[in-house]
Amino acid sequence: MDSICPSHVKVVCEIKMKNKIIFFMFGLIIFCNSSYAANPNTEKWEGKLSSGEGILEITTTPSGLIGTIGVASHGCGGNLEGKALENEDYIIILGKDKDEDAPSCIVKLKKEGNKITKSDEDGDCLYYHGVSCDFSEPNMTRTY
């Protein structure tokens, strides 16, 4: 099937389309999460990341912790989910897409009380948030 993007701007066009889809999906996730009562097994933080609105959830499952971090703003969007590690000072998300060829991304978040104040990315995180977004400079507060 031919692309709807002209060949001379195909890469830029496809990146913009991908970002629009990610932004839509992120909005849908936020809407769905706000439509239901809080999961008692989920910790949730909301606030700002350097490139937009951020959301972080850590859910306790029978097989361990699952972490999800997302960012969205006009023109960018990203999401990472994976196994998580947590102690009183840090949350670490070990993200890898279900696609075998997808790169891995590790996000380390610094907790200070009910705030997330610092973050570091390691690996190929661009795959998960694109060039115009990132998971850095958090100013997030625990909401439940």
Secondary structure, 3 states (H helix, E strand, C coil): CCCCCCHHHHHHHHHHHHHHHHHHHHHHHHHHHHHCCCCCCEEEEEEEECCEEEEEEEEEECCEEEEEEEEEECCEEEEEEEEEEECCCEEEEEEECCCCCCCEEEEEEEEECCEEEEEEEEECCHHHHCCCCCCCCCEEEECC
